[in-house]
Amino acid sequence: MSNKSEVGIRLLTLSDCDYCEWLKSELNGCGLTYENIDAYKFPEFADKIEDKFKTKSYPIVFLDLGVKVITIVSETELETSDKLLTFDTIPDLINIIKRYI
């Protein structure tokens, strides 16, 4: 397993999304650092990510493990894989993130 300094956590969030705020609060409570990207400030980027991963739900999480990036979404039309995971609840998402740090 990697340690916190080796895993880059990036969030794509909406500033008015309660689930996004809940995720950031939980990550802060766990002492995990992350980069937050507001989809409203970068709409073209957000649209590309939504299209690529066939999702309209937020938050979207990227875990940069160095050798690969894992994307975690709440729903997608794509099949999940070792590079694309889904979560049901924010606590579930936190547990997924913790598996990689």
Phi, psi and omega per residue, in radians:
M1 nan 2.635 3.104
S2 -1.488 2.852 3.027
N3 -1.833 3.024 -3.022
K4 -0.945 -0.663 -3.064
S5 -1.271 -0.301 -3.111
E6 -1.659 -0.224 -3.106
V7 -1.890 2.125 3.077
G8 -1.634 2.180 3.133
I9 -1.848 2.115 3.080
R10 -2.141 2.370 3.142
L11 -2.008 2.411 2.938
L12 -1.924 1.984 -2.996
T13 -2.280 2.938 2.998
L14 -1.938 2.329 -3.056
S15 -1.140 -0.331 3.134
D16 -1.876 0.365 -3.083
C17 -1.734 2.055 3.131
D18 -1.089 -0.656 3.133
Y19 -1.158 -0.660 3.103
C20 -1.117 -0.766 3.118
E21 -1.142 -0.673 3.109
W22 -1.084 -0.786 3.122
L23 -1.045 -0.841 -3.123
K24 -1.070 -0.711 3.109
S25 -1.087 -0.754 3.127
E26 -1.137 -0.760 3.114
L27 -1.087 -0.753 3.092
N28 -1.057 -0.740 3.138
G29 -1.119 -0.494 3.108
C30 -1.528 -0.058 -3.121
G31 1.295 0.393 -3.129
L32 -1.653 2.293 3.109
T33 -1.574 2.626 -3.099
Y34 -2.685 2.791 2.994
E35 -1.808 2.272 3.135
N36 -1.878 2.303 3.080
I37 -2.040 2.085 -3.141
D38 -1.455 2.059 -3.103
A39 -1.064 -0.513 3.124
Y40 -1.200 -0.534 3.141
K41 -1.420 -0.391 -3.118
F42 -2.279 1.120 -3.022
P43 -1.101 -0.627 -3.142
E44 -1.150 -0.739 3.090
F45 -1.085 -0.820 -3.128
A46 -1.050 -0.746 3.117
D47 -1.069 -0.711 3.122
K48 -1.117 -0.722 3.123
I49 -1.153 -0.779 3.110
E50 -1.029 -0.761 3.125
D51 -1.141 -0.802 -3.094
K52 -1.072 -0.724 -3.055
F53 -1.799 0.129 3.063
K54 0.887 0.958 -3.138
T55 -2.481 2.682 3.024
K56 -2.184 0.056 -3.059
S57 -1.674 2.566 3.107
Y58 -2.195 2.688 0.066
P59 -1.373 2.813 3.012
I60 -2.049 2.277 -3.054
V61 -2.051 2.414 3.049
F62 -2.092 2.178 3.048
L63 -1.873 1.981 3.133
D64 -1.602 1.866 -3.113
L65 -1.656 0.129 -3.121
G66 1.568 -1.062 -3.132
V67 -1.459 -0.366 3.088
K68 -2.777 2.826 3.063
V69 -1.985 2.258 3.085
I70 -1.782 2.248 3.079
T71 -1.817 2.354 -3.125
I72 -2.173 2.140 -3.121
V73 -2.253 2.823 3.125
S74 -1.463 -0.502 3.078
E75 -2.666 2.597 -3.135
T76 -2.750 2.715 3.035
E77 -1.525 -0.169 -3.111
L78 -1.491 2.767 3.023
E79 -1.318 2.479 3.095
T80 -1.294 2.798 -3.115
S81 -2.704 -2.962 3.090
D82 -1.274 -0.164 3.113
K83 -1.964 -0.090 3.117
L84 -2.422 1.984 -3.112
L85 -2.076 2.786 3.055
T86 -2.135 2.739 3.085
F87 -2.289 2.746 3.131
D88 -1.754 -0.727 -3.089
T89 -2.352 2.888 3.097
I90 -1.087 -0.759 3.061
P91 -1.028 -0.655 3.066
D92 -1.074 -0.770 3.121
L93 -1.082 -0.764 3.111
I94 -1.043 -0.744 3.110
N95 -1.094 -0.685 3.089
I96 -1.093 -0.822 3.139
I97 -1.032 -0.780 -3.112
K98 -1.089 -0.480 3.095
R99 -1.098 -0.415 -3.058
Y100 -1.798 0.001 -3.119
I101 -1.992 nan nan
